[in-house]
Amino acid sequence: MRKWGWVACLLLTAGCSPAPTEEPESAVGKVEDASAIVGIRQQYEAAENAGDAAAVAALWASDGILMPPNEPAIEGAEAIQSHYEDRLGQGKVVASIRGEETVMSGNWGFERGSYSLRSTMSDGGAAEEKGKYIVLMTRQADGGLKVARLIFNSDLPMPGSPGAASR
């Protein structure tokens, strides 16, 4: 019986505590934060289409990690810029990135979406790709958002795999 008395006392004490002064953010966060995520996506797409690896890297946190398919993770904004310099230096890329779910909670936000790429290589070759991605963004000391993690993969089968010829 004494055990339950302590529980009741704790519950009554908690019930008499003042209400929090801030309301918690909703699951989708503030509208301006979601708009900032959309803005970063649009800048990313424009930078890729312009072949501007430095502009892509400027959207990343200094400790960001890019996780492309069929490659090891690339860590740090400088290494990510180098990766994009190599990739975008191979020819013209036309990227289309479509956000499908955007969520902001506290200092972190994420977006899930899809992309399509058309590449025309310097040697005259061409390639098309479509796939999906998840990007995590983190609030910086200045209040802005930067890309912290990005992982993406293709919807197309690998060449030589079953079903590759039918697509």
C-alpha positions as CSV (number, residue, x, y, z in Angstrom):
1,M,0.0,0.0,0.0
2,R,2.9,2.4,0.8
3,K,4.3,1.7,-2.6
4,W,1.2,3.0,-4.3
5,G,1.1,6.1,-2.0
6,W,4.5,7.2,-3.5
7,V,3.2,6.7,-7.0
8,A,0.1,8.7,-6.3
9,C,2.2,11.5,-4.7
10,L,4.5,11.6,-7.8
11,L,1.6,11.7,-10.1
12,L,-0.1,14.5,-8.2
13,T,3.2,16.5,-8.1
14,A,3.7,16.1,-11.8
15,G,0.1,17.1,-12.4
16,C,0.7,20.4,-10.5
17,S,3.8,21.3,-12.4
18,P,3.6,24.4,-14.6
19,A,2.8,23.8,-18.2
20,P,5.8,24.0,-20.6
21,T,6.3,27.5,-22.0
22,E,6.9,26.3,-25.6
23,E,4.6,24.1,-27.7
24,P,6.4,21.2,-29.3
25,E,6.9,21.3,-33.0
26,S,4.6,19.3,-35.1
27,A,5.8,16.2,-37.0
28,V,6.3,18.2,-40.1
29,G,8.1,21.1,-38.4
30,K,7.8,24.7,-39.2
31,V,6.7,25.7,-42.7
32,E,9.8,27.9,-43.2
33,D,12.1,24.9,-42.4
34,A,10.2,22.7,-44.9
35,S,10.5,25.5,-47.4
36,A,14.3,25.7,-46.7
37,I,14.6,22.0,-47.5
38,V,12.8,22.5,-50.8
39,G,15.1,25.4,-51.6
40,I,18.2,23.3,-51.0
41,R,16.8,20.6,-53.3
42,Q,16.2,23.2,-56.0
43,Q,19.7,24.7,-55.6
44,Y,21.2,21.1,-55.7
45,E,19.4,20.4,-59.0
46,A,20.4,23.8,-60.5
47,A,24.1,23.2,-59.5
48,E,24.1,19.7,-61.0
49,N,22.5,21.0,-64.2
50,A,25.1,23.8,-64.4
51,G,28.0,21.4,-63.8
52,D,29.0,23.4,-60.7
53,A,30.6,21.0,-58.2
54,A,31.6,23.9,-55.9
55,A,27.9,25.0,-55.7
56,V,26.9,21.4,-54.9
57,A,29.5,21.2,-52.2
58,A,28.5,24.5,-50.6
59,L,25.1,22.9,-49.8
60,W,26.8,20.3,-47.6
61,A,27.8,20.4,-43.9
62,S,31.5,20.1,-43.5
63,D,31.1,16.6,-42.0
64,G,28.5,15.5,-44.6
65,I,28.5,11.9,-45.9
66,L,27.4,11.0,-49.5
67,M,26.5,7.4,-50.1
68,P,26.2,6.8,-53.8
69,P,25.4,3.3,-55.1
70,N,28.2,0.9,-55.9
71,E,30.8,3.0,-54.2
72,P,32.2,3.5,-50.7
73,A,30.8,6.4,-48.7
74,I,32.4,9.8,-49.4
75,E,33.0,11.8,-46.2
76,G,33.4,15.6,-45.9
77,A,32.5,18.5,-48.1
78,E,35.9,18.6,-49.8
79,A,35.8,15.0,-50.8
80,I,32.1,15.4,-51.9
81,Q,33.2,18.4,-54.1
82,S,36.0,16.3,-55.6
83,H,33.5,13.5,-56.3
84,Y,31.2,15.9,-58.1
85,E,34.1,17.5,-60.0
86,D,34.9,14.1,-61.4
87,R,31.3,13.1,-62.1
88,L,30.2,16.4,-63.6
89,G,33.4,16.7,-65.6
90,Q,32.5,13.7,-67.7
91,G,29.9,15.5,-69.6
92,K,26.5,17.3,-69.4
93,V,24.0,16.2,-66.8
94,V,20.3,17.1,-66.8
95,A,18.9,16.3,-63.4
96,S,15.3,16.4,-62.3
97,I,14.7,15.9,-58.5
98,R,11.3,15.5,-57.0
99,G,10.6,15.7,-53.3
100,E,7.8,13.4,-52.2
101,E,8.0,13.7,-48.4
102,T,9.6,16.5,-46.4
103,V,9.8,16.5,-42.6
104,M,11.5,18.8,-40.1
105,S,11.8,18.0,-36.4
106,G,14.0,20.2,-34.2
107,N,17.5,20.6,-35.7
108,W,17.1,17.7,-38.2
109,G,15.0,17.4,-41.4
110,F,14.7,14.8,-44.1
111,E,13.4,14.5,-47.5
112,R,12.4,11.4,-49.5
113,G,12.1,11.6,-53.2
114,S,12.9,10.5,-56.7
115,Y,15.2,11.6,-59.4
116,S,16.0,11.2,-63.1
117,L,19.2,12.0,-64.8
118,R,20.2,12.2,-68.4
119,S,23.9,12.4,-69.1
120,T,25.6,13.2,-72.3
121,M,29.3,12.1,-72.0
122,S,32.2,14.1,-73.5
123,D,33.0,11.0,-75.7
124,G,29.5,11.2,-77.2
125,G,27.9,8.4,-75.1
126,A,24.7,8.9,-73.3
127,A,23.0,7.4,-70.2
128,E,19.7,7.7,-68.4
129,E,19.0,6.9,-64.8
130,K,16.1,7.1,-62.5
131,G,15.9,6.3,-58.8
132,K,15.1,7.4,-55.3
133,Y,16.9,9.1,-52.4
134,I,16.8,10.1,-48.8
135,V,18.6,13.2,-47.6
136,L,19.1,14.3,-44.0
137,M,19.7,17.9,-43.3
138,T,21.0,19.5,-40.1
139,R,20.7,23.0,-38.7
140,Q,23.9,24.9,-38.6
141,A,25.1,27.5,-36.0
142,D,23.9,30.3,-38.2
143,G,20.4,28.8,-38.2
144,G,20.5,27.6,-41.9
145,L,20.3,24.0,-43.0
146,K,22.9,22.0,-44.8
147,V,23.0,18.5,-46.2
148,A,24.3,16.0,-43.6
149,R,23.7,12.7,-45.3
150,L,22.5,11.6,-48.8
151,I,21.9,8.1,-50.0
152,F,20.4,7.3,-53.4
153,N,20.0,4.3,-55.7
154,S,18.7,3.4,-59.1
155,D,15.3,1.9,-59.9
156,L,16.9,0.3,-63.0
157,P,18.4,-3.2,-62.9
158,M,22.1,-3.5,-63.2
159,P,23.3,-4.4,-66.7
160,G,23.4,-8.1,-67.2
161,S,21.0,-8.8,-64.3
162,P,17.7,-10.6,-64.9
163,G,15.1,-8.2,-66.2
164,A,17.7,-5.7,-67.5
165,A,16.9,-6.5,-71.1
166,S,13.1,-6.0,-70.6
167,R,13.5,-2.4,-69.4
